[in-house]
Amino acid sequence: MLVEPSNDASSGTPRSESIEALFGAMESPLLSYAHRLLQDAEAAEDVVQEAFLQLHAQFDRVRDARRWLYRTVHNRALNQRRKAERLVPLKAGTEGPTAVEPTDPQPLPDEQIARLEGVGLVRLSLGRMEPRSRELLQLKFRDGLSYREIGERTGLTVGHVGYLLHHALKAMATDLAGTGIIP
């Protein structure tokens, strides 16, 4: 995009550089300057980008764009540093007023109660099942046996074990849905 030279707002003289030319010439030195001030490459890039965006918005009113860019980058970098200094990182296990206790891996009390309540409802549902279905569910989920191993213990075929477990789980889901534990 070719930008026609504009007039300097204060003197009425034509501007010799476009914003694109300024960007090409000044981006690298401004990044270096901002990085020296901030000691953070990403923050320096943000500051320089914001300065160029601000310059673009008021390009016709800026008399000396190079000087203006350095001043703007300087001010923005100092503001960035002040903001970063106000943030105090909290580290677990440190001494003093900023010490933070490590999080407790245990679930919250209301989560523990809900879990215990759910376990109780599952046990009640198991108690209401016929003995054969209850035995198959216990062999599968408590003992961790495969369908083949359950079949060997009970004398059922693998397909029959799968069929009975499917219907037992479906009956339990229907029972638990009535209690509201599952949707």
Buried (B, 14 or more C-beta within 10 A) or exposed (E): EEEEEEEBEEEEEEBEBBBEEBBEEBBEBBBEBBBEBBEBEEBBBBBBBBBBEBBEEEBEEBEEBBEBBBEBBBEBBEEBBEEEEEEEEEEEEEEEEEEEEEEEEEEEEEEEEEEEEBEEBBEEBBEEBEEEBBBBBEBBEEEEBEBEBBBEBBEBEBEBBBEBBEEBBEBBEEBBEEBEBEE
